[in-house]
Each structure stands twice: as C-alpha cells, then as structure tokens.
C-alpha cells in the first residue's frame, strides 16, 4: 500500500528513486543540525543505463573450491557412512574449507551427522578464512600450519585441530596460530588449538568445546553455552 501511494507497483520500479524519500524529519532533528545528506541522495547520471537491481548472476568460483575435491574423496562416507582418511595441502586462498562438504553430509544424515571420525582429513599449509565453518558431526579436520579469521564459525558438531608443523622451530604456546573471531556462533563440536589466537575468541559460542593456549581481547563475548579452556594469557 505504501508503494502504491508512491506510485510504484514492484520493488524493481522503486529501487533507485531517491527523489521520493522524505528526509525532513531526519534533517530537522537536532542531532543532525547542519548535516547535508544531499550527496548521498543525489540522482546520478546513468549514461549506460545500468540497472539498479540484480540482473546478472555472479560467478563465485565454487566449481574450483577445494571442497569439490573433498566431496569427491568423501563420497563413500557421505552416502554409506564408510570411514575415509584424507591428507591434502591447503593455501590461504582456500576459504570456508569443509563447509560444502558438511552441507553434503547434512543433506543425507540431517542434524545427527555421521558417527564420530567417519571423515578424517589432514591438511598441511596455511588455511584461509572460515576454515571448518559449519562443519557437522562426523568430520574431523586437522591442520598442520596456521589459519585465518573465523575458524570454526558456526561449528555444529565437527572437530577442528590446528597445530604447527612438526618441523616448526618455535614454541607453539608463544606464537599466534590463528586469527580473530574463532568459533563464532558455534553450536556444537570441538576446537583444539596449539597456539595463541586473536580477538573475540568463541564469541556467541552456544555449545562447542574449545581449548586454546591464549586469547586476545573480548574472549567468550556473548557466549551462552559450551566450554572454553584457555591454557595461557587472556
């Protein structure tokens, strides 16, 4: 009804028509006194008649994702719960590794996932963002190396283990092993980190168990469940 009052029938017709916005209440508010928002609401020249709505699908390169290889190698486990053990290299361009694999497991086995240890994957290298995000029960992902931010985001039953390579000369508990916001919104599973991590560790954790050698600021922020063990400094 509001759209009809403005003279529009569809969202596509309405998007981009900033001239219909009534901003007087905002501009006249005492907090906004002297603020000029006209540049934000300017109607731009559009000589190429580019659409203001989505008209072309994006290619996110999922066909080239490392998870496509994982799904192929884990097919017997996904279909029949037959255990598989895999070892692969990983690079920091490989992001959300394990998420598409977990999706395939959940499609077949629903919320229960697979029996513990059915899929056991060892990676060596440096993992990109969101390593092990949303991984369900039955999947163990072990990383010899280091990881970026958001490791274990939304973890939902799987097990993630990160430690330095065996040949590393440094003392693990004195070094940064993974980034920020690890275990964000996790609902179940386990995270074991042999090293120190960044800030907001296990923010909004509501069910996962996590063990780490040390954390930055705001550890366990908004945490409502699960268990966190910090063996070093906070």
C-alpha positions as CSV (number, residue, x, y, z in Angstrom):
1,X,0.0,0.0,0.0
2,X,2.8,2.4,0.8
3,X,4.5,1.5,-2.5
4,X,1.2,2.2,-4.3
5,X,0.9,5.6,-2.6
6,X,4.4,6.4,-4.0
7,X,3.3,5.3,-7.5
8,X,5.2,2.0,-7.7
9,X,3.9,-1.5,-8.4
10,X,7.1,-3.5,-7.8
11,X,10.4,-3.3,-5.9
12,X,12.2,-3.1,-9.3
13,X,10.3,0.0,-10.2
14,X,11.0,1.6,-6.8
15,X,14.8,0.9,-6.3
16,X,16.9,3.9,-7.0
17,X,14.2,6.6,-6.9
18,X,15.7,8.6,-4.0
19,X,13.7,11.6,-5.1
20,X,10.7,10.1,-3.4
21,X,12.3,9.9,0.0
22,X,11.0,12.3,2.7
23,X,14.1,13.0,4.8
24,X,12.8,16.2,6.5
25,X,12.3,14.5,9.9
26,X,15.9,13.4,9.9
27,X,17.4,16.6,8.6
28,X,15.4,18.8,11.0
29,X,16.3,16.6,14.0
30,X,18.6,18.5,16.4
31,X,21.3,15.8,16.3
32,X,21.5,16.2,12.5
33,X,21.6,20.0,12.6
34,X,23.9,21.3,9.8
35,X,24.3,17.9,8.2
36,X,24.0,17.9,4.4
37,X,22.9,14.4,3.2
38,X,22.1,15.6,-0.3
39,X,25.3,13.9,-1.8
40,X,24.1,10.6,-0.5
41,X,20.6,11.1,-2.1
42,X,21.8,12.6,-5.4
43,X,20.4,11.0,-8.6
44,X,23.5,10.1,-10.5
45,X,23.9,10.2,-14.3
46,X,23.4,6.8,-15.8
47,X,24.5,7.2,-19.5
48,X,24.9,3.4,-19.9
49,X,21.5,2.7,-18.4
50,X,22.9,0.3,-15.9
51,X,20.3,-1.5,-13.9
52,X,19.7,-0.6,-10.2
53,X,18.7,-4.2,-9.5
54,X,20.4,-7.5,-9.9
55,X,20.1,-8.6,-13.5
56,X,23.2,-10.8,-13.8
57,X,24.2,-13.8,-11.7
58,X,27.6,-13.7,-10.1
59,X,30.2,-16.5,-10.5
60,X,31.7,-17.2,-7.1
61,X,34.1,-19.8,-8.5
62,X,32.6,-22.6,-6.4
63,X,33.4,-25.1,-9.1
64,X,37.1,-24.6,-8.3
65,X,36.7,-24.7,-4.5
66,X,38.8,-27.2,-2.6
67,X,35.5,-28.7,-1.1
68,X,34.7,-30.1,-4.6
69,X,37.7,-32.3,-4.2
70,X,36.8,-33.2,-0.6
71,X,33.2,-34.2,-1.6
72,X,34.6,-36.4,-4.4
73,X,37.0,-38.1,-2.0
74,X,34.4,-38.5,0.8
75,X,31.6,-39.8,-1.4
76,X,31.5,-43.3,0.3
77,X,31.3,-41.7,3.7
78,X,28.6,-39.3,2.7
79,X,26.5,-42.0,1.1
80,X,27.1,-45.0,3.3
81,X,29.0,-43.8,6.4
82,X,32.1,-45.7,5.4
83,X,35.2,-44.1,7.1
84,X,37.7,-42.3,4.9
85,X,41.0,-40.7,5.7
86,X,42.5,-38.0,3.5
87,X,45.6,-35.8,3.5
88,X,45.8,-32.7,1.3
89,X,47.7,-29.4,1.1
90,X,45.9,-26.2,1.7
91,X,46.6,-22.5,0.9
92,X,45.1,-19.3,2.2
93,X,43.1,-18.8,-1.0
94,X,41.1,-21.8,0.1
95,X,38.3,-20.3,2.2
96,X,35.4,-21.9,4.1
97,X,37.1,-25.3,3.6
98,X,34.8,-28.1,4.8
99,X,31.5,-26.1,4.6
100,X,30.3,-27.5,1.3
101,X,31.4,-31.0,2.4
102,X,29.4,-30.5,5.6
103,X,26.4,-29.5,3.6
104,X,26.5,-32.7,1.6
105,X,26.7,-34.7,4.9
106,X,23.8,-32.8,6.4
107,X,21.6,-33.4,3.3
108,X,21.9,-37.1,3.8
109,X,22.3,-37.5,7.6
110,X,20.4,-34.5,8.8
111,X,21.2,-32.9,12.2
112,X,22.7,-36.0,13.6
113,X,25.6,-36.0,11.2
114,X,27.9,-39.0,10.9
115,X,29.5,-41.2,13.6
116,X,32.5,-39.6,15.2
117,X,35.6,-39.8,13.0
118,X,33.9,-41.1,9.9
119,X,35.6,-38.4,7.8
120,X,39.2,-37.7,8.9
121,X,41.0,-35.0,6.9
122,X,44.6,-33.7,7.5
123,X,45.7,-30.5,5.8
124,X,49.2,-29.0,5.7
125,X,49.7,-25.4,4.9
126,X,48.0,-22.1,5.6
127,X,44.2,-22.0,5.7
128,X,42.1,-19.1,4.5
129,X,39.2,-17.5,6.3
130,X,36.4,-19.6,7.9
131,X,38.3,-23.0,7.9
132,X,35.8,-25.6,9.2
133,X,32.8,-23.3,9.2
134,X,29.5,-25.0,10.0
135,X,31.1,-28.5,9.9
136,X,28.7,-31.1,11.3
137,X,29.3,-34.2,13.5
138,X,31.4,-37.0,12.0
139,X,34.0,-34.7,10.3
140,X,37.5,-34.2,11.8
141,X,39.7,-31.6,10.2
142,X,43.3,-31.4,11.3
143,X,45.6,-28.6,10.1
144,X,49.3,-28.6,10.4
145,X,50.1,-25.0,9.8
146,X,48.1,-21.8,10.6
147,X,44.6,-20.4,10.0
148,X,43.0,-17.1,9.3
149,X,39.9,-15.5,10.9
150,X,36.6,-17.2,11.6
151,X,37.9,-20.7,12.0
152,X,35.1,-22.9,13.2
153,X,32.4,-20.3,12.6
154,X,29.0,-21.9,13.2
155,X,30.7,-25.2,14.0
156,X,27.8,-27.7,14.5
157,X,29.3,-30.9,15.8
158,X,32.6,-31.4,13.9
159,X,36.1,-31.4,15.4
160,X,38.9,-29.0,14.3
161,X,42.5,-29.3,15.3
162,X,45.2,-26.8,14.5
163,X,48.8,-27.1,15.4
164,X,52.2,-26.0,13.9
165,X,54.0,-28.4,11.6
166,X,56.2,-31.0,13.3
167,X,59.3,-29.2,12.0
168,X,58.4,-25.8,13.4
169,X,61.3,-24.4,15.5
170,X,59.2,-22.1,17.7
171,X,57.3,-22.8,20.9
172,X,53.7,-23.2,19.9
173,X,52.2,-21.7,23.0
174,X,54.2,-18.5,22.5
175,X,53.1,-17.9,18.9
176,X,49.9,-16.7,17.1
177,X,48.4,-19.7,15.3
178,X,45.1,-18.4,14.2
179,X,43.2,-15.2,13.7
180,X,40.1,-13.5,15.2
181,X,36.5,-14.5,15.9
182,X,37.2,-18.2,16.1
183,X,34.2,-20.4,16.9
184,X,31.8,-17.5,16.2
185,X,28.2,-18.8,16.8
186,X,29.3,-22.4,17.2
187,X,26.6,-24.7,18.4
188,X,28.5,-28.0,19.0
189,X,31.7,-29.8,18.3
190,X,35.3,-29.3,19.4
191,X,38.1,-26.9,18.6
192,X,41.7,-27.7,19.7
193,X,44.4,-25.0,19.0
194,X,48.0,-25.5,20.0
195,X,48.9,-21.8,20.0
196,X,47.6,-18.3,20.7
197,X,44.8,-16.7,18.8
198,X,43.4,-13.2,18.2
199,X,40.4,-11.4,19.5
200,X,36.7,-12.3,20.1
201,X,37.5,-16.0,20.6
202,X,34.3,-18.0,20.8
203,X,32.0,-15.0,20.5
204,X,28.4,-16.2,20.7
205,X,29.5,-19.8,21.3
206,X,26.5,-21.7,22.4
207,X,27.6,-25.4,22.6
208,X,31.2,-26.1,21.4
209,X,34.1,-27.1,23.5
210,X,37.3,-25.1,22.7
211,X,40.9,-25.3,24.0
212,X,43.5,-22.7,23.2
213,X,46.9,-21.5,24.5
214,X,45.9,-17.9,24.8
215,X,43.4,-15.3,23.5
216,X,43.2,-11.6,22.7
217,X,40.5,-9.1,23.8
218,X,36.9,-9.9,24.3
219,X,37.2,-13.7,24.6
220,X,33.9,-15.5,25.1
221,X,31.9,-12.4,24.3
222,X,28.2,-13.1,24.4
223,X,28.9,-16.8,25.0
224,X,25.7,-18.6,26.1
225,X,26.9,-22.2,26.3
226,X,29.7,-24.7,25.6
227,X,33.0,-24.6,27.4
228,X,36.2,-22.7,26.7
229,X,39.6,-23.6,28.3
230,X,42.4,-21.0,28.0
231,X,45.7,-22.5,29.0
232,X,47.6,-19.3,28.7
233,X,47.2,-15.5,28.9
234,X,44.0,-13.6,28.2
